[in-house]
Amino acid sequence: MPAKSIDEAFQQVFDELDELQDKSDAMKVDLARLEGKIDIILKHLTGLDT
């Protein structure tokens, strides 16, 4: 396999890893928002401030 093909293959892998990292970061933000909403709902349901 020529060096150029290996370089392109590794670049594709790195690009896909970057994309997965971006999706993971977005999921963490969504999860944090959801946790905040759950906290608000629980406060209303229980009448307690946690």
Order of alpha helices (4+ residues) and beta strands (2+ residues): alpha
